[in-house]
Amino acid sequence: MPFLPSLEHEAKVPHAMAKFQNGTQRPIMLFHEALLRGESPFTVKERELMAAYVSGLNACQYCYGAHTAVAELFGVPKQLITDLVADFNQADIDDKLKPVFSYLRKLTLTPTRMTQADADAVYDAGWSEQALYDAVQVCCLYNFMNRFVEGLGLTPIPDHFGMEGQMIVDGGYEGMLEAFDIK
């Protein structure tokens, strides 16, 4: 149940953003759109996988469920996401991605322990500075969104994840602005 009594029990992120508009909502959603759908060394599928992974590490069931659904719609097997959160080293992902997911894990769980060696592992796998920058931004965005959701007490409703995921796939994050009349 949301911690804001004026929100309905099944309120989602866009409902909260539409209700409490203070000028930050549009930039946040446009940031999602640019980061997750714009140019990047990572595919849209890989970036959505990162969003689900970070949310899974944070045990944010709302974001984990929604972004697992989005990643699945882009072709990521659900079991892969579960396996990544459990142990990314054993998950069936391209070896080139493993240092990236190691970086995301460490940045999420122990951010003050990041070192040059962590970045070098990403570079040694063949990724560019732009790739590392994009991965860091995805990690930061979902650490922020996980705390936003948990801080508002938004309830994960598994039956809605597929519908929410389809909305994001069909209209992107920018489409949420119009769909929920977010200014």
Backbone bond lengths (Angstrom), bond angles and torsions (degrees), N, CA, C in turn:
res aa  C-N    CA-C-N  psi(-1)  N-CA   C-N-CA  omega(-1)  CA-C   N-CA-C  phi
1 M - - - 1.458 - - 1.527 108.40 -
2 P 1.329 117.24 132.11 1.465 119.71 -179.22 1.525 112.27 -59.75
3 F 1.319 114.76 146.26 1.463 120.87 178.02 1.524 111.62 -76.95
4 L 1.314 117.00 -10.72 1.465 121.87 176.33 1.526 106.82 -98.88
5 P 1.330 117.48 107.56 1.464 120.85 -172.43 1.529 114.80 -57.31
6 S 1.328 118.04 -23.82 1.462 119.14 -178.58 1.527 112.84 -78.60
7 L 1.324 117.79 -9.70 1.464 120.51 176.70 1.524 109.56 -88.16
8 E 1.321 115.20 141.94 1.459 119.97 177.64 1.523 110.55 -69.07
9 H 1.310 116.04 159.19 1.465 122.42 -177.90 1.531 112.16 -53.16
10 E 1.327 117.28 -40.94 1.463 121.21 -176.48 1.526 112.85 -94.79
11 A 1.310 118.09 21.33 1.468 121.18 -179.20 1.523 110.71 -60.46
12 K 1.323 113.38 142.54 1.456 121.05 178.24 1.527 108.55 -114.14
13 V 1.330 116.54 175.32 1.467 121.20 -179.26 1.529 111.82 -50.54
14 P 1.347 119.17 -50.07 1.464 117.36 -178.17 1.528 113.85 -63.64
15 H 1.342 117.21 -29.51 1.470 119.64 176.64 1.529 110.05 -64.30
16 A 1.322 116.93 -45.11 1.471 120.63 178.94 1.519 110.34 -63.87
17 M 1.328 116.59 -42.54 1.467 119.91 179.88 1.528 111.54 -64.24
18 A 1.325 116.84 -39.25 1.464 120.35 179.96 1.526 111.49 -68.90
19 K 1.316 116.89 -34.99 1.467 121.42 -177.12 1.525 112.28 -74.76
20 F 1.315 117.19 -38.50 1.467 121.18 -173.87 1.524 111.40 -115.57
21 Q 1.310 116.16 58.48 1.461 120.39 -176.40 1.524 110.83 -74.11
22 N 1.331 114.60 120.84 1.467 120.21 178.70 1.525 111.82 -131.21
23 G 1.321 115.95 16.37 1.454 120.22 177.90 1.517 114.45 95.07
24 T 1.324 117.82 -7.73 1.470 119.75 -179.05 1.527 112.63 -93.17
25 Q 1.309 117.81 -20.00 1.454 121.50 -171.65 1.529 112.64 -65.25
26 R 1.331 116.98 -47.97 1.461 120.51 -178.64 1.524 111.00 -60.12
27 P 1.342 119.17 -49.93 1.472 118.36 178.17 1.533 113.15 -59.57
28 I 1.325 117.21 -35.83 1.468 119.47 179.01 1.529 110.25 -64.32
29 M 1.325 117.49 -45.86 1.464 120.05 -178.95 1.526 111.30 -69.89
30 L 1.328 117.72 -36.02 1.465 120.09 176.93 1.530 110.61 -67.91
31 F 1.331 116.98 -32.93 1.461 120.67 174.78 1.530 109.98 -63.88
32 H 1.336 116.44 -44.56 1.469 120.41 175.05 1.533 109.90 -54.14
33 E 1.324 115.65 -49.98 1.468 120.99 -176.54 1.528 111.28 -60.21
34 A 1.327 116.37 -48.92 1.469 120.29 -178.46 1.527 111.19 -64.29
35 L 1.315 116.71 -44.37 1.461 120.91 -175.43 1.525 112.53 -72.42
36 L 1.314 117.05 -42.84 1.461 120.31 -173.27 1.524 114.41 -93.13
37 R 1.334 117.15 -16.08 1.464 120.16 -179.48 1.527 113.16 -121.32
38 G 1.319 117.76 -12.91 1.461 121.10 -178.17 1.522 112.47 -79.35
39 E 1.330 114.89 -173.24 1.465 121.61 178.74 1.525 110.13 -62.08
40 S 1.319 115.82 138.64 1.463 121.44 179.24 1.521 108.89 -167.84
41 P 1.326 117.13 151.76 1.464 119.09 171.30 1.536 111.79 -64.01
42 F 1.325 117.07 -20.21 1.461 122.15 178.42 1.522 109.92 -94.61
43 T 1.315 116.34 145.84 1.458 120.76 175.82 1.533 109.57 -72.35
44 V 1.311 115.98 164.80 1.466 120.80 174.03 1.528 108.92 -58.02
45 K 1.305 116.45 -42.81 1.471 121.88 179.51 1.528 110.89 -58.34
46 E 1.327 117.10 -45.03 1.466 120.52 -179.62 1.523 111.64 -66.45
47 R 1.324 117.11 -38.07 1.466 119.88 179.47 1.522 111.50 -69.41
48 E 1.315 117.79 -38.24 1.470 120.11 175.87 1.525 110.39 -67.59
49 L 1.320 116.87 -34.76 1.459 120.73 174.91 1.525 110.07 -62.95
50 M 1.323 117.03 -41.09 1.469 121.01 176.75 1.525 110.85 -61.68
51 A 1.337 117.04 -42.97 1.469 121.11 179.63 1.527 110.55 -61.02
52 A 1.326 116.33 -45.17 1.468 120.07 178.72 1.526 110.62 -65.09
53 Y 1.326 116.65 -40.56 1.467 121.67 -178.51 1.525 111.47 -62.69
54 V 1.325 116.86 -50.54 1.472 120.47 179.44 1.524 109.73 -60.17
55 S 1.325 117.07 -42.85 1.465 120.66 179.26 1.522 111.34 -64.08
56 G 1.330 116.99 -37.38 1.459 120.77 176.11 1.521 112.02 -65.21
57 L 1.340 116.30 -41.96 1.467 119.75 177.38 1.522 111.20 -60.67
58 N 1.330 115.94 -36.40 1.463 121.20 179.92 1.531 112.61 -82.97
59 A 1.315 117.07 -1.71 1.467 122.61 -178.28 1.523 111.98 56.88
60 C 1.328 116.36 32.69 1.466 121.48 175.49 1.526 106.63 -88.23
61 Q 1.314 116.34 94.99 1.459 121.22 -173.95 1.523 113.07 -63.10
62 Y 1.321 116.84 -32.88 1.468 120.53 178.97 1.528 109.80 -62.61
63 C 1.338 117.37 -57.14 1.472 121.40 -177.13 1.524 111.36 -69.32
64 Y 1.316 116.77 -37.54 1.459 120.64 178.33 1.530 109.71 -61.05
65 G 1.316 116.66 -46.42 1.461 120.30 -179.84 1.513 112.74 -64.94
66 A 1.330 116.23 -45.89 1.465 120.01 -178.57 1.526 111.29 -64.66
67 H 1.324 117.52 -44.57 1.468 119.54 -176.02 1.518 112.81 -81.28
68 T 1.318 117.04 -21.33 1.462 119.24 169.36 1.522 108.45 -65.87
69 A 1.328 116.77 -42.26 1.468 120.81 178.17 1.525 110.85 -62.43
70 V 1.331 117.47 -43.26 1.469 120.44 178.73 1.527 109.86 -63.12
71 A 1.330 116.44 -47.86 1.467 120.34 -179.77 1.532 110.82 -59.47
72 E 1.327 116.46 -40.90 1.470 120.01 177.85 1.523 110.94 -61.30
73 L 1.326 116.80 -41.49 1.463 120.42 179.37 1.525 111.82 -65.15
74 F 1.323 117.02 -23.64 1.463 121.33 174.94 1.530 111.74 -91.08
75 G 1.332 117.28 5.04 1.456 120.42 173.58 1.514 117.16 103.21
76 V 1.319 118.30 9.05 1.467 121.09 178.00 1.530 108.48 -86.36
77 P 1.328 118.32 125.02 1.469 119.41 176.68 1.538 110.83 -64.96
78 K 1.324 116.38 135.23 1.466 120.57 -178.98 1.525 111.34 -56.71
79 Q 1.321 117.27 -38.01 1.461 120.56 -179.37 1.524 111.20 -61.42
80 L 1.326 117.52 -33.36 1.461 120.45 178.69 1.521 110.61 -62.34
81 I 1.314 116.97 -41.40 1.465 120.56 -179.83 1.527 109.90 -65.31
82 T 1.318 116.25 -44.74 1.468 121.05 177.13 1.525 110.49 -59.38
83 D 1.324 116.41 -44.87 1.465 121.26 -179.86 1.525 111.58 -64.52
84 L 1.329 117.17 -39.63 1.469 120.73 178.96 1.516 111.39 -59.63
85 V 1.319 116.13 -46.92 1.462 120.37 -178.46 1.530 110.12 -65.11
86 A 1.318 116.78 -38.81 1.470 120.48 -179.65 1.529 111.17 -68.20
87 D 1.342 117.34 -46.23 1.474 121.49 -179.24 1.526 108.69 -168.23
88 F 1.327 116.34 95.67 1.465 120.28 -175.44 1.526 112.20 -59.68
89 N 1.340 118.06 -27.58 1.466 120.62 179.67 1.525 112.36 -66.94
90 Q 1.311 116.91 -28.49 1.464 121.44 -179.84 1.525 112.54 -95.32
91 A 1.323 117.09 -9.42 1.466 120.96 -177.70 1.526 110.43 -70.95
92 D 1.305 115.53 151.12 1.461 122.35 -177.83 1.532 110.57 -84.61
93 I 1.353 115.45 69.86 1.462 120.34 175.67 1.521 108.63 -121.07
94 D 1.304 115.07 160.07 1.458 122.01 177.56 1.525 108.90 -54.88
95 D 1.317 116.59 134.67 1.466 120.79 179.73 1.526 111.96 -55.62
96 K 1.324 117.02 -29.51 1.465 120.83 179.28 1.530 111.38 -63.45
97 L 1.330 117.04 -28.59 1.467 120.87 -178.99 1.530 113.24 -84.39
98 K 1.308 118.26 -19.64 1.474 120.21 -174.88 1.527 113.40 -57.90
99 P 1.343 120.28 -44.54 1.467 118.22 177.90 1.532 112.49 -65.01
100 V 1.323 116.67 -29.00 1.470 120.31 177.53 1.528 109.09 -66.84
101 F 1.322 117.00 -46.03 1.464 119.93 179.98 1.525 111.65 -69.94
102 S 1.310 117.00 -30.65 1.465 120.51 172.95 1.529 109.77 -63.23
103 Y 1.324 116.02 -43.06 1.461 121.61 178.80 1.533 110.18 -61.99
104 L 1.335 116.22 -47.11 1.468 120.75 179.78 1.525 111.23 -60.69
105 R 1.312 116.43 -41.26 1.466 120.87 -179.94 1.525 110.45 -62.00
106 K 1.319 115.83 -50.08 1.462 119.95 -177.62 1.526 110.72 -65.39
107 L 1.332 117.24 -41.83 1.463 120.65 -179.99 1.528 111.20 -64.39
108 T 1.313 117.30 -33.65 1.464 121.50 178.65 1.527 112.13 -75.84
109 L 1.314 116.85 -45.98 1.465 120.63 -172.08 1.524 114.58 -90.60
110 T 1.326 117.38 -32.86 1.477 120.92 -177.60 1.534 109.78 -142.15
111 P 1.310 118.07 64.69 1.469 121.00 -172.20 1.524 115.28 -60.07
112 T 1.308 118.17 -29.89 1.468 119.28 -178.16 1.526 112.31 -76.82
113 R 1.310 117.16 -3.80 1.468 120.75 -179.77 1.533 113.16 -101.68
114 M 1.332 117.38 8.46 1.466 120.19 178.71 1.528 109.55 -64.59
115 T 1.342 115.73 141.26 1.464 121.00 -179.87 1.526 110.14 -134.79
116 Q 1.315 115.06 168.92 1.463 120.34 175.58 1.527 110.58 -59.50
117 A 1.315 116.70 -34.31 1.469 120.29 179.58 1.528 111.37 -60.45
118 D 1.331 117.12 -34.46 1.468 120.49 177.75 1.527 110.25 -64.35
119 A 1.321 116.14 -44.91 1.469 120.77 177.93 1.523 110.37 -65.99
120 D 1.322 116.61 -42.55 1.467 120.54 -179.03 1.525 111.72 -60.53
121 A 1.324 117.63 -35.14 1.468 120.48 177.80 1.528 110.63 -62.66
122 V 1.334 116.86 -37.77 1.465 121.11 177.04 1.531 109.48 -66.27
123 Y 1.329 116.83 -46.56 1.473 120.62 178.96 1.525 111.26 -62.81
124 D 1.322 116.66 -41.95 1.470 121.07 -179.02 1.528 111.92 -63.55
125 A 1.320 116.85 -24.06 1.470 120.94 177.33 1.528 111.56 -80.41
126 G 1.338 116.21 -3.85 1.460 119.75 176.97 1.515 115.47 103.91
127 W 1.315 117.07 7.79 1.460 120.38 179.96 1.524 110.65 -89.65
128 S 1.310 115.97 152.05 1.465 123.07 -179.44 1.526 111.24 -89.92
129 E 1.320 115.17 172.41 1.463 120.06 173.66 1.522 110.27 -60.23
130 Q 1.337 116.91 -38.72 1.467 120.42 178.62 1.527 110.38 -60.21
131 A 1.316 116.53 -40.49 1.469 120.19 179.09 1.525 110.55 -62.38
132 L 1.325 116.46 -46.19 1.468 119.09 179.31 1.523 110.15 -62.28
133 Y 1.323 116.59 -43.29 1.463 121.49 178.87 1.532 110.19 -58.37
134 D 1.330 116.77 -47.08 1.466 120.60 -179.61 1.529 111.28 -63.69
135 A 1.328 117.26 -42.44 1.469 120.73 179.10 1.527 110.84 -62.22
136 V 1.332 116.20 -41.85 1.473 120.18 178.10 1.523 109.64 -62.34
137 Q 1.334 117.36 -42.74 1.464 119.38 179.52 1.528 111.97 -63.43
138 V 1.327 117.66 -42.04 1.472 119.83 177.77 1.526 109.47 -61.28
139 C 1.316 116.14 -43.85 1.467 120.75 179.11 1.528 110.83 -60.32
140 C 1.308 116.26 -47.07 1.471 120.43 -179.83 1.525 111.39 -63.17
141 L 1.331 116.38 -44.70 1.461 120.19 -178.98 1.527 110.74 -59.39
142 Y 1.320 117.37 -43.58 1.464 118.29 -176.71 1.514 113.16 -79.75
143 N 1.296 118.91 -25.68 1.466 118.96 169.21 1.528 109.07 -64.91
144 F 1.326 117.16 -40.23 1.465 121.76 176.02 1.531 110.85 -63.40
145 M 1.331 116.90 -51.86 1.462 120.15 -176.26 1.529 111.58 -64.88
146 N 1.327 117.63 -36.47 1.469 120.08 177.26 1.517 110.22 -60.75
147 R 1.308 116.96 -41.82 1.464 120.53 179.83 1.527 111.47 -72.17
148 F 1.314 117.12 -33.75 1.466 121.97 175.53 1.533 109.36 -60.44
149 V 1.315 116.14 -51.02 1.468 122.11 -178.96 1.526 111.42 -63.01
150 E 1.325 116.42 -48.38 1.467 120.07 -178.77 1.527 110.94 -67.70
151 G 1.322 116.88 -37.02 1.464 121.04 179.67 1.516 112.87 -66.24
152 L 1.342 116.57 -30.24 1.465 120.65 177.55 1.525 112.15 -89.71
153 G 1.315 116.80 -8.01 1.464 119.94 -179.97 1.518 113.24 70.18
154 L 1.332 117.68 29.84 1.463 120.30 179.65 1.524 109.28 -69.49
155 T 1.314 115.00 133.38 1.455 122.33 -172.80 1.523 111.23 -88.41
156 P 1.331 117.49 126.33 1.464 118.80 174.12 1.528 109.77 -71.33
157 I 1.313 116.23 131.56 1.463 120.99 178.71 1.528 106.59 -123.57
158 P 1.325 116.49 95.02 1.466 120.37 -174.51 1.526 114.60 -51.76
159 D 1.327 117.92 -33.86 1.466 120.34 179.39 1.527 112.30 -64.26
160 H 1.322 117.55 -18.29 1.465 121.44 -178.19 1.526 113.03 -95.79
161 F 1.333 118.13 -12.78 1.467 120.44 -173.79 1.526 112.56 -58.63
162 G 1.316 117.22 -42.63 1.466 120.27 -179.92 1.512 112.11 -62.00
163 M 1.336 116.49 -43.57 1.461 121.24 179.28 1.531 110.59 -65.45
164 E 1.334 116.22 -44.12 1.463 120.34 179.08 1.524 110.23 -62.51
165 G 1.322 115.65 -44.14 1.460 120.03 178.98 1.514 111.69 -60.35
166 Q 1.326 116.60 -42.76 1.465 120.34 -179.99 1.523 111.21 -64.71
167 M 1.331 117.03 -38.34 1.475 120.07 176.74 1.524 110.90 -60.07
168 I 1.325 116.44 -42.13 1.464 120.76 -179.03 1.525 110.13 -68.85
169 V 1.325 117.22 -42.01 1.465 120.45 179.02 1.527 110.19 -64.13
170 D 1.330 117.20 -44.57 1.463 121.15 -176.03 1.525 113.53 -71.92
171 G 1.325 117.16 -44.00 1.466 120.00 -173.46 1.506 114.86 -111.17
172 G 1.315 116.76 -2.86 1.456 119.73 -175.75 1.522 109.89 68.16
173 Y 1.302 114.74 -176.87 1.464 119.59 179.82 1.519 110.34 -76.35
174 E 1.310 116.15 -31.01 1.459 119.99 177.88 1.526 110.71 -65.09
175 G 1.321 117.08 -33.18 1.456 121.42 178.54 1.518 113.08 -62.45
176 M 1.319 116.64 -25.15 1.465 120.65 178.47 1.529 110.80 -65.86
177 L 1.324 116.37 -30.56 1.469 119.80 -179.13 1.520 110.67 -59.74
178 E 1.320 115.98 -48.69 1.460 120.28 -179.14 1.525 111.26 -73.35
179 A 1.316 116.69 -42.01 1.464 120.55 -177.40 1.525 112.22 -59.38
180 F 1.324 116.67 -32.78 1.466 120.69 -177.43 1.525 112.74 -112.88
181 D 1.344 116.64 12.48 1.468 122.69 178.33 1.530 111.61 52.49
182 I 1.324 114.62 50.87 1.465 120.55 177.86 1.516 107.91 -93.54
183 K 1.314 115.93 123.58 1.476 121.66 -176.90 1.503 112.25 -86.88
